[in-house]
Amino acid sequence: MRYATYEYEGTERSGVVLGDALHPLPEGVTLLALIQQGGDALREEGLRALTRAAAVSVEQVRLLPPLTPPSIRDFVAFEAHIEGVSRSLDGLESVPEVWYRAPAFYFTNPHAAVGAYDGVPMPAGCSVLDFETEVAAVIGRSGKDLTPEEAREHIIGYTVFNDWSARDLQKPEKELGLGFSKGKDFANTLGPWLVTADELEHRREADGYLDLEMTVSLNGTLLGRDTLANASWTFDEMVAYASRDTWVRPGDILGSGTCGWGSLAEIWGRVGERTPPPLVPGDEVTMTVEGIGTISNRVLPGAPAQVPPRARKRGRTPRP
């Protein structure tokens, strides 16, 4: 089944997607709340929604992120992407050996999620805006110290994920060694809806990978094409790793990392120049994942940057 959260006539609702129609869940029932109740509750409420006559067209609503995630972990699972970005941003000729040791991830901002067709303002102070084409898995039930086999049963569904990146803000943040902050803090597109895991099971290969084509276009021109099956770790393995020594909880989102040819920075590393150039207001980025759907966001002008004060050198003697 497919579930969406949307705004219609000034009211936010969740519902089941069937064709071009949205069948609303009861007023006040959120997708996150249903997921927290478990997969059976989600399915039963969805089936009841389909029996109700009242429905609206997808074209009549503003699609919001399918759910408000408690957390977002974003992995970097595609070797091709790491290879291109390493050349572009760090001047490296090969993938760093440390990348192969484990499926690394970072935490990004769950409060910065935007809808499938919302505008995305330029982040303040950014002049090198980029996109990143990903699939996200959504956790359906709590788990800790999971094996990959167990982890598969904890994934309730999938959605398309654009991990927007301010490359010029990101670069000095990397030099400090604490991870990303404002370079990744401003927008994460999620949508257009949540597709339950059973809907995609027929695309699973013998080695556990989901063979889903991923494409990204800029202003109507196709820039990149890959498949989720080219990731170096399966989602089962990534969820298991995320659960090591800690909990994954219902509604948590785990991004696959950017697919091959899925971002401008990777393309720049491969062609040796910034072609296409960084995003500017008016550009429209469209991503499609087979079996899930399409998201398309236009870049908007952003707020002027407020330059923070430099650190004050105190030079004081520590108190005893």
C-alpha positions in Angstrom: 0.0 0.0 0.0 1.0 3.7 -0.4 0.4 6.3 2.3 0.7 10.0 2.0 0.4 13.1 4.2 -1.0 16.1 2.6 -2.6 19.5 3.0 -6.1 20.0 1.6 -8.2 23.2 2.1 -5.9 24.3 4.9 -6.1 21.0 6.9 -3.3 18.4 7.2 -4.4 14.8 6.8 -2.9 11.4 6.1 -4.4 9.0 3.6 -4.0 6.0 1.4 -3.0 6.5 -2.3 -4.8 4.4 -4.9 -4.2 5.5 -8.4 -4.7 9.3 -8.5 -7.0 9.3 -5.5 -6.2 9.9 -1.8 -8.5 8.2 0.6 -8.2 10.0 4.0 -7.5 8.3 7.3 -9.6 9.5 10.2 -9.1 13.1 11.2 -6.2 13.5 13.6 -4.6 10.1 12.7 -1.0 10.6 11.6 1.1 8.1 9.6 3.7 8.2 12.3 1.2 7.3 15.0 0.0 4.3 13.0 3.5 3.1 12.3 4.2 3.3 16.0 1.2 1.0 16.6 2.6 -1.6 14.2 2.3 -2.9 10.7 -1.0 -4.6 11.3 -2.6 -1.4 12.6 -1.3 0.5 9.6 -2.6 -2.0 7.1 -6.0 -2.3 8.8 -6.6 1.4 9.0 -5.5 1.7 5.3 -8.0 -0.9 4.2 -10.8 0.9 6.1 -9.8 4.1 4.4 -10.2 2.5 1.0 -13.9 1.6 1.8 -14.8 5.2 2.4 -16.4 7.0 -0.5 -14.8 10.4 0.2 -11.5 10.9 -1.7 -9.6 13.7 -3.3 -7.3 13.8 -6.3 -3.5 13.9 -5.7 -3.6 17.0 -8.0 -5.9 18.8 -5.5 -3.5 18.7 -2.5 -0.1 19.8 -1.4 1.9 16.7 -0.6 3.8 17.0 2.7 6.6 14.6 3.9 4.9 11.3 4.4 5.8 11.4 8.1 7.6 13.5 10.7 10.7 11.3 11.4 12.1 11.1 14.9 15.5 10.9 13.4 17.3 10.7 10.0 20.5 8.7 9.5 22.0 9.1 6.1 24.4 6.4 4.8 27.0 6.6 2.0 26.5 3.2 0.4 27.3 3.8 -3.3 31.0 3.3 -4.2 30.5 5.2 -7.5 29.3 8.3 -5.7 32.1 8.3 -3.2 34.6 7.9 -6.1 33.3 11.0 -8.0 32.8 13.2 -4.9 36.2 12.3 -3.6 37.7 13.7 -6.8 35.5 16.8 -6.8 35.7 17.9 -3.2 38.9 16.4 -1.8 41.1 15.9 -4.9 41.5 12.2 -4.2 42.1 9.7 -7.1 40.5 6.7 -5.3 37.9 5.8 -2.7 39.4 6.2 0.8 40.1 2.7 2.2 38.2 3.5 5.5 35.0 3.7 3.5 35.0 -0.1 2.8 35.2 -1.0 6.5 31.6 -0.4 7.5 28.4 1.3 6.2 29.1 4.8 7.6 26.3 7.4 8.2 25.7 10.8 9.7 22.7 12.2 11.5 20.9 15.0 9.6 18.0 17.3 10.5 14.6 15.7 10.8 13.0 19.1 11.3 14.1 20.2 7.8 12.0 17.8 5.8 10.0 19.3 2.9 7.3 17.9 0.6 7.7 16.2 -2.7 6.8 19.4 -4.8 7.7 22.2 -2.3 10.1 24.9 -3.2 13.5 24.8 -1.5 15.1 28.2 -0.7 18.8 28.7 -1.2 20.5 28.3 2.3 21.9 31.6 3.6 25.4 32.2 2.4 25.4 29.4 -0.1 26.5 29.7 -3.7 27.3 26.1 -4.5 24.0 24.3 -4.0 23.7 20.6 -4.9 21.2 17.7 -4.7 21.7 14.0 -3.8 19.5 11.2 -5.1 18.6 8.6 -2.6 16.1 6.0 -1.4 15.1 6.1 2.3 13.9 3.1 4.4 11.4 3.7 7.2 11.6 1.7 10.4 8.4 0.0 11.5 9.2 -1.4 14.9 11.9 -1.0 17.5 15.0 -3.1 17.5 18.5 -3.2 19.0 21.6 -5.2 18.0 19.7 -6.7 15.0 21.1 -9.1 12.5 20.6 -8.2 8.8 18.0 -11.0 8.7 16.1 -9.6 11.6 16.5 -6.0 10.4 14.6 -6.7 7.2 11.4 -7.3 9.3 11.9 -3.9 10.9 11.6 -2.0 7.7 8.0 -1.0 7.1 8.5 0.9 3.8 10.4 3.2 1.5 10.3 6.7 0.1 12.4 8.9 -2.2 14.9 11.1 -0.5 16.8 14.2 -1.7 19.6 15.1 0.7 20.2 18.7 -0.4 23.8 19.9 0.1 25.4 23.3 0.4 28.9 22.3 -0.9 30.6 25.6 -0.1 29.3 25.6 3.5 30.1 21.9 3.8 33.8 22.2 2.9 35.0 24.2 5.9 32.8 22.1 8.3 34.6 19.0 7.1 38.0 20.5 8.0 36.9 20.9 11.6 36.3 17.1 11.8 33.0 17.2 13.7 30.8 16.3 10.8 28.3 18.4 8.8 26.2 21.2 10.3 24.8 24.1 8.3 25.9 22.5 5.0 23.3 19.9 5.5 20.8 21.5 7.9 18.3 23.2 5.7 16.3 20.8 3.5 15.6 17.1 3.1 12.9 16.2 0.5 10.9 13.1 1.4 8.1 11.7 -0.7 6.0 11.5 -2.6 4.6 8.9 -0.2 5.5 5.9 1.8 5.4 2.6 -0.1 5.1 -0.4 2.1 7.9 -3.0 1.9 5.7 -5.8 0.6 4.9 -3.7 -2.5 8.6 -3.9 -3.6 9.5 -7.4 -2.5 9.1 -8.7 -6.1 12.1 -6.5 -7.1 14.4 -8.2 -4.5 17.3 -10.1 -6.0 18.9 -13.3 -4.6 21.6 -11.4 -2.8 19.1 -9.3 -0.9 19.3 -6.1 -3.0 16.2 -4.3 -4.3 16.6 -3.6 -8.0 14.9 -0.2 -8.3 16.0 2.2 -11.1 16.9 5.7 -9.8 17.0 8.7 -12.0 17.6 12.5 -11.6 16.9 15.3 -14.0 17.7 19.0 -13.9 15.3 21.3 -15.7 14.0 18.4 -17.7 17.4 17.0 -18.8 18.4 13.6 -17.5 21.7 13.8 -15.6 22.0 10.5 -13.8 20.7 6.9 -13.8 21.5 4.0 -11.5 19.9 1.2 -9.5 19.5 0.7 -5.8 21.0 -2.7 -6.4 24.4 -1.1 -7.0 24.8 0.0 -3.4 27.6 -1.8 -1.5 25.4 -2.7 1.4 21.8 -3.7 1.5 19.3 -1.8 3.6 19.1 -4.9 5.9 22.8 -4.5 6.6 22.6 -0.8 7.1 19.7 -1.1 9.5 21.5 -3.8 11.4 24.6 -1.6 11.7 22.6 1.4 12.8 21.0 -0.7 15.6 24.4 -1.8 17.0 24.5 -0.8 20.7 21.4 1.3 20.3 17.8 1.4 19.2 16.1 2.1 15.9 12.6 3.3 16.5 9.3 3.4 14.5 9.4 6.3 12.0 13.2 6.6 12.0 14.5 7.1 8.4 17.7 5.7 7.0 19.0 7.1 3.7 20.8 4.9 1.2 23.3 7.5 0.3 23.5 9.0 -3.2 23.4 6.7 -6.1 26.0 6.8 -8.9 25.7 10.0 -11.0 23.2 11.2 -8.4 24.7 14.6 -7.5 26.4 17.5 -9.2 29.5 17.1 -7.1 30.0 13.6 -8.3 29.5 14.6 -12.0 32.0 17.5 -11.5 34.6 15.0 -10.2 34.1 12.7 -13.3 34.1 15.4 -16.0 36.7 17.6 -14.4 34.7 20.8 -14.3 31.6 22.3 -12.8 29.2 21.4 -15.6 26.3 21.6 -15.0 27.0 24.6 -12.7 25.7 24.7 -9.1 22.0 25.2 -8.6 20.4 28.7 -8.7 16.9 30.0 -8.0 14.6 28.7 -10.8 16.3 25.4 -11.3 14.0 22.3 -10.9 15.4 19.0 -9.7 13.3 15.9 -10.4 14.0 12.4 -9.0 12.2 9.2 -9.7 12.6 5.8 -8.1 11.0 2.8 -9.8 8.2 1.4 -7.7 8.1 4.4 -5.4 7.4 7.6 -7.3 8.7 11.1 -8.3 9.7 14.2 -6.3 10.4 17.5 -8.0 11.5 20.7 -6.2 12.3 24.1 -7.6 15.1 26.2 -6.0 13.9 29.5 -4.6 15.7 32.7 -3.5 16.9 32.4 0.1 17.3 34.8 3.0 20.4 37.0 3.2 23.3 35.6 5.2 24.0 36.9 8.7 27.7 36.6 9.3 28.3 35.1 12.7 30.9 36.8 15.0 34.4 35.3 15.0 35.5 33.4 18.1 36.8 35.8 20.8 40.3 34.9 21.9 39.9 35.1 25.6 43.5 34.3 26.8 42.4 34.1 30.4 44.1 32.0 33.1 41.8 29.1 34.1 40.3 29.4 37.5 41.7 27.0 40.1 
